Structure formats: structure tokens, C-alpha cells
């Protein structure tokens, strides 16, 4: 075989290998999948960090409640809605939220001081 034919065959083999590599990188298991996995890893790491912060907060809160009887009492009274003798509990109604389309059409609804003007 002459050297020019051998060179052409080697060039064709490398071109085919390059085309195959390019097709694999651009295919469904290539770079797009890798980028998606990186995003998923980043999202899971952020979620893990948030959960670790929450766990640390809860550990500190438990330690605080274990060491402070008045904090324990406050937490129990708040959760069970208990009152001491002589205490009064006031339950206030929630303020109604105006509808966005109603406030746009009626300026007196959006301005609570409009009646006093």
C-alpha cells in the first residue's frame, strides 16, 4: 500500500472518530445531560444546606427550651393556648384584603384616608 493511501485511510478513520465523538457529545447522553446533572447537583446542594441550617436552628431551639424553664412555659402556653388566672386573650379579626381590580376602579378603596378628606 502506498503512503498516500495509508494517509487517506488514517485521515478517514480520525474523521469518523471525530464525527462519532461530536455526535455523542451533542446527543441525549452528552453535554446537555451533563449540564442538567450539574444543575440538579447544585439544586440538591442548596436544599441540603437549607435543611442543615434548619436542623441547626432546631437544635439550638431545643437546647434553649431544655435550659430555660420560662421559655418552656411560654412555648407550652402558646401551643396549647393556655392562660394564667387573670390573663385575658384578645383575638383580632384579620383585615380583609381589597381586590386588585376593585381598588383600581374605585380610588376610595385604595386610600383609607379618602373619607377624611
QUISULCOR-V984750 format. One record per run of one state. SS is the DSSP state (H for helix, E for strand, L for the rest). FROM is the first residue (numbers start at 1). TO is the last residue. If there is no record, write none. Layout:
ss=SS from=FROM to=TO
ss=SS from=FROM to=TO
This chain:
ss=L from=1 to=2
ss=H from=3 to=26
ss=L from=27 to=30
ss=H from=31 to=67
ss=L from=68 to=68
ss=H from=69 to=80
ss=L from=81 to=99
ss=H from=100 to=105
ss=L from=106 to=106
ss=H from=107 to=110
ss=L from=111 to=117
